[in-house]
Amino acid sequence: MKEEITMNNLIEFIEAKEKDLNILLDIYNYYIENTTATFDLDKITLEEFKNRVFINNSRYKTFLVYMSNELVGFCFLTQFRKKAAYDKTVELGLYLKPQFTGKGLGVKIVNYLEKIAKENQFEMLVASISGENIPSIKLFRKLGYVQCAHYKGIAVKFERKMDLIDFQKAIV
């Protein structure tokens, strides 16, 4: 039976600090080695990971996600593209420890990221998802994200060609 998260399970978001990067990297590297949720092929270094997530940034945020005082994963808002024309657009993502997936946390996490994005004057959210990541695709569709791109066979991982699907949502 699938366990759902209830209101009794309080979720807490704590802005990540540099000292937290090793913990976040462990979660992310699990997804590299065991899933197609990310198209990295090999574990990444702490330095590379540090360059991907924003720590102490006024607009782009990375958060540790806790439930009942236990770390369950992390989520982030990151720069969509490094051009001023995209300053009103932000990309979001979330990675949960495997034992916490499929429990309804995604809705609360994405809703929180949307709130933070609005507070930081972003107008468009983008999520890029592996075509094999059906739970994430369902989550974003459920939350009103619209598929805006489907890149077929764009990546190869585990000796399989993979699709990349982009979703977007306006929050103005």
C-alpha positions as a Markdown table, in Angstrom:
| # | Residue | x | y | z |
|---|---|---|---|---|
| 1 | Met | 0.0 | 0.0 | 0.0 |
| 2 | Lys | 1.3 | 3.4 | -1.0 |
| 3 | Glu | 1.9 | 5.6 | 2.0 |
| 4 | Glu | 0.7 | 9.2 | 1.5 |
| 5 | Ile | 2.1 | 12.2 | 3.3 |
| 6 | Thr | -0.5 | 13.7 | 5.6 |
| 7 | Met | -0.7 | 17.1 | 7.3 |
| 8 | Asn | 0.7 | 15.4 | 10.3 |
| 9 | Asn | 4.0 | 15.0 | 8.4 |
| 10 | Leu | 5.3 | 18.5 | 8.4 |
| 11 | Ile | 7.6 | 19.4 | 5.6 |
| 12 | Glu | 10.4 | 21.9 | 6.4 |
| 13 | Phe | 12.5 | 23.7 | 3.8 |
| 14 | Ile | 15.9 | 24.9 | 4.9 |
| 15 | Glu | 18.1 | 26.9 | 2.6 |
| 16 | Ala | 21.2 | 24.9 | 1.8 |
| 17 | Lys | 24.6 | 26.1 | 2.8 |
| 18 | Glu | 28.0 | 25.1 | 1.5 |
| 19 | Lys | 28.4 | 22.6 | 4.4 |
| 20 | Asp | 25.4 | 20.7 | 3.1 |
| 21 | Leu | 26.8 | 20.0 | -0.4 |
| 22 | Asn | 28.2 | 16.6 | 0.4 |
| 23 | Ile | 24.8 | 15.4 | 1.6 |
| 24 | Leu | 23.0 | 16.7 | -1.5 |
| 25 | Leu | 25.7 | 15.3 | -3.8 |
| 26 | Asp | 25.2 | 11.8 | -2.3 |
| 27 | Ile | 21.5 | 12.0 | -3.1 |
| 28 | Tyr | 22.2 | 13.3 | -6.6 |
| 29 | Asn | 24.9 | 10.7 | -7.3 |
| 30 | Tyr | 22.5 | 7.9 | -6.4 |
| 31 | Tyr | 20.3 | 9.1 | -9.3 |
| 32 | Ile | 23.2 | 9.2 | -11.7 |
| 33 | Glu | 24.3 | 5.7 | -10.9 |
| 34 | Asn | 20.8 | 4.0 | -10.6 |
| 35 | Thr | 18.2 | 5.9 | -12.7 |
| 36 | Thr | 17.6 | 7.9 | -15.8 |
| 37 | Ala | 16.3 | 10.9 | -13.9 |
| 38 | Thr | 19.5 | 12.7 | -14.8 |
| 39 | Phe | 21.6 | 12.2 | -17.9 |
| 40 | Asp | 24.9 | 12.5 | -16.1 |
| 41 | Leu | 26.7 | 9.2 | -16.8 |
| 42 | Asp | 29.2 | 9.2 | -14.0 |
| 43 | Lys | 29.2 | 10.5 | -10.5 |
| 44 | Ile | 30.1 | 14.2 | -10.4 |
| 45 | Thr | 32.6 | 15.8 | -8.1 |
| 46 | Leu | 31.8 | 18.2 | -5.3 |
| 47 | Glu | 33.3 | 21.1 | -7.2 |
| 48 | Glu | 31.1 | 20.3 | -10.3 |
| 49 | Phe | 28.0 | 20.0 | -8.1 |
| 50 | Lys | 28.8 | 23.2 | -6.4 |
| 51 | Asn | 28.8 | 25.0 | -9.7 |
| 52 | Arg | 25.3 | 23.6 | -10.5 |
| 53 | Val | 23.5 | 24.6 | -7.4 |
| 54 | Phe | 23.2 | 28.0 | -6.0 |
| 55 | Ile | 24.2 | 28.7 | -2.5 |
| 56 | Asn | 23.8 | 32.1 | -0.9 |
| 57 | Asn | 22.3 | 33.5 | -4.1 |
| 58 | Ser | 19.6 | 36.2 | -3.7 |
| 59 | Arg | 17.4 | 34.7 | -6.5 |
| 60 | Tyr | 18.3 | 31.1 | -7.2 |
| 61 | Lys | 17.9 | 28.8 | -4.2 |
| 62 | Thr | 18.6 | 25.3 | -3.1 |
| 63 | Phe | 16.7 | 23.8 | -0.2 |
| 64 | Leu | 17.1 | 20.8 | 2.1 |
| 65 | Val | 13.7 | 19.1 | 2.5 |
| 66 | Tyr | 13.0 | 17.6 | 5.9 |
| 67 | Met | 10.0 | 15.7 | 7.1 |
| 68 | Ser | 9.6 | 15.0 | 10.8 |
| 69 | Asn | 13.2 | 16.2 | 11.3 |
| 70 | Glu | 14.6 | 13.7 | 8.8 |
| 71 | Leu | 16.3 | 14.8 | 5.6 |
| 72 | Val | 14.2 | 13.4 | 2.7 |
| 73 | Gly | 15.9 | 15.2 | -0.2 |
| 74 | Phe | 16.6 | 18.6 | -1.8 |
| 75 | Cys | 15.0 | 20.9 | -4.3 |
| 76 | Phe | 16.2 | 24.0 | -6.2 |
| 77 | Leu | 15.5 | 26.9 | -8.5 |
| 78 | Thr | 18.3 | 27.5 | -10.9 |
| 79 | Gln | 19.1 | 29.8 | -13.8 |
| 80 | Phe | 17.4 | 28.7 | -17.0 |
| 81 | Arg | 19.9 | 30.0 | -19.4 |
| 82 | Lys | 22.8 | 32.4 | -18.9 |
| 83 | Lys | 21.4 | 35.3 | -20.9 |
| 84 | Ala | 19.6 | 38.4 | -19.6 |
| 85 | Ala | 16.6 | 37.7 | -21.8 |
| 86 | Tyr | 15.7 | 34.7 | -19.6 |
| 87 | Asp | 15.9 | 36.6 | -16.3 |
| 88 | Lys | 12.1 | 36.1 | -15.7 |
| 89 | Thr | 12.4 | 32.3 | -16.2 |
| 90 | Val | 13.7 | 29.8 | -13.7 |
| 91 | Glu | 14.3 | 26.0 | -13.9 |
| 92 | Leu | 13.2 | 23.9 | -11.0 |
| 93 | Gly | 14.1 | 20.4 | -9.8 |
| 94 | Leu | 13.8 | 18.0 | -6.9 |
| 95 | Tyr | 15.6 | 14.9 | -5.8 |
| 96 | Leu | 14.3 | 12.7 | -2.9 |
| 97 | Lys | 16.0 | 9.9 | -1.2 |
| 98 | Pro | 14.7 | 6.7 | -2.9 |
| 99 | Gln | 12.7 | 5.6 | 0.2 |
| 100 | Phe | 10.7 | 8.9 | 0.1 |
| 101 | Thr | 9.6 | 8.8 | -3.5 |
| 102 | Gly | 6.0 | 8.0 | -4.4 |
| 103 | Lys | 4.6 | 9.3 | -1.1 |
| 104 | Gly | 3.1 | 12.6 | -2.3 |
| 105 | Leu | 5.9 | 14.9 | -1.3 |
| 106 | Gly | 6.4 | 16.2 | -4.9 |
| 107 | Val | 3.2 | 18.3 | -4.8 |
| 108 | Lys | 4.2 | 20.1 | -1.7 |
| 109 | Ile | 7.8 | 20.6 | -2.8 |
| 110 | Val | 6.8 | 22.0 | -6.2 |
| 111 | Asn | 4.2 | 24.3 | -4.6 |
| 112 | Tyr | 6.9 | 25.6 | -2.3 |
| 113 | Leu | 9.3 | 26.3 | -5.2 |
| 114 | Glu | 6.5 | 28.1 | -7.1 |
| 115 | Lys | 6.0 | 30.4 | -4.0 |
| 116 | Ile | 9.7 | 31.1 | -3.8 |
| 117 | Ala | 9.9 | 31.8 | -7.5 |
| 118 | Lys | 7.0 | 34.3 | -7.3 |
| 119 | Glu | 8.6 | 36.1 | -4.4 |
| 120 | Asn | 11.7 | 36.5 | -6.5 |
| 121 | Gln | 9.8 | 37.9 | -9.5 |
| 122 | Phe | 10.1 | 35.0 | -11.8 |
| 123 | Glu | 7.2 | 34.6 | -14.3 |
| 124 | Met | 7.9 | 31.3 | -16.0 |
| 125 | Leu | 8.9 | 27.9 | -14.5 |
| 126 | Val | 10.6 | 25.2 | -16.6 |
| 127 | Ala | 11.1 | 21.5 | -15.7 |
| 128 | Ser | 13.2 | 19.2 | -17.9 |
| 129 | Ile | 12.4 | 15.6 | -17.3 |
| 130 | Ser | 13.7 | 12.3 | -18.7 |
| 131 | Gly | 11.1 | 10.6 | -20.9 |
| 132 | Glu | 11.4 | 7.5 | -18.7 |
| 133 | Asn | 10.6 | 9.4 | -15.5 |
| 134 | Ile | 6.8 | 8.8 | -15.6 |
| 135 | Pro | 6.2 | 9.8 | -12.0 |
| 136 | Ser | 7.7 | 13.2 | -12.5 |
| 137 | Ile | 5.9 | 13.7 | -15.8 |
| 138 | Lys | 2.6 | 12.9 | -14.0 |
| 139 | Leu | 3.4 | 15.2 | -11.1 |
| 140 | Phe | 4.1 | 18.2 | -13.3 |
| 141 | Arg | 1.0 | 17.6 | -15.5 |
| 142 | Lys | -1.1 | 17.3 | -12.3 |
| 143 | Leu | 0.3 | 20.7 | -11.2 |
| 144 | Gly | -0.7 | 22.5 | -14.4 |
| 145 | Tyr | 2.6 | 22.4 | -16.2 |
| 146 | Val | 2.3 | 22.2 | -20.0 |
| 147 | Gln | 4.6 | 20.2 | -22.2 |
| 148 | Cys | 6.4 | 22.6 | -24.4 |
| 149 | Ala | 9.1 | 20.4 | -25.9 |
| 150 | His | 9.9 | 16.7 | -26.6 |
| 151 | Tyr | 13.4 | 15.9 | -27.7 |
| 152 | Lys | 13.3 | 12.3 | -28.9 |
| 153 | Gly | 16.4 | 10.1 | -28.5 |
| 154 | Ile | 18.5 | 13.1 | -27.4 |
| 155 | Ala | 20.5 | 11.3 | -24.8 |
| 156 | Val | 22.0 | 7.8 | -24.3 |
| 157 | Lys | 22.3 | 6.3 | -20.9 |
| 158 | Phe | 22.5 | 2.6 | -19.8 |
| 159 | Glu | 22.9 | 1.9 | -23.6 |
| 160 | Arg | 19.4 | 3.2 | -24.3 |
| 161 | Lys | 18.3 | 6.2 | -26.2 |
| 162 | Met | 16.3 | 8.6 | -24.0 |
| 163 | Asp | 13.9 | 11.4 | -24.6 |
| 164 | Leu | 13.9 | 14.7 | -22.8 |
| 165 | Ile | 10.6 | 16.4 | -22.1 |
| 166 | Asp | 10.3 | 20.0 | -21.1 |
| 167 | Phe | 7.3 | 21.4 | -19.2 |
| 168 | Gln | 6.5 | 25.1 | -18.3 |
| 169 | Lys | 4.1 | 27.0 | -16.2 |
| 170 | Ala | 3.4 | 30.7 | -16.0 |
| 171 | Ile | 3.1 | 32.1 | -12.5 |
| 172 | Val | 2.3 | 35.7 | -13.1 |
